[in-house]
Amino acid sequence: MSRSKKPVNPGAENALDRMKLEVANELGISDQVRSQGWSTMTSADCGRVGGHMVRKMIEQYESGMSGTSATATSSTLTAQYDANKQP
């Protein structure tokens, strides 16, 4: 069976694109993305953006389960030991 390029939740596609640009802005690569597009970005940069997006989604989910506000990414155990962290 082949994979479908159709999104599972089409309503979430715009929200994920906004989140992707937000994370790119936090990482300082949003200007390059806006001027040249995602296809010119390195796989390391794209992976870094995806990793931060997953981290944020997990934090939002966990905070929703516990009923408290999300903690800063830098205080999470994963972020403290991030092998891809830029100096």
HELIX and SHEET records of a PDB file:
HELIX    1   1 ALA A   12  LEU A   27  1                                  16    
HELIX    2   2 SER A   30  GLN A   36  1                                   7    
HELIX    3   3 TRP A   38  THR A   40  5                                   3    
HELIX    4   4 SER A   43  SER A   66  1                                  24    
HELIX    5   5 THR A   73  SER A   75  5                                   3    
HELIX    6   6 LEU A   77  GLN A   80  1                                   4    
END                                                                             
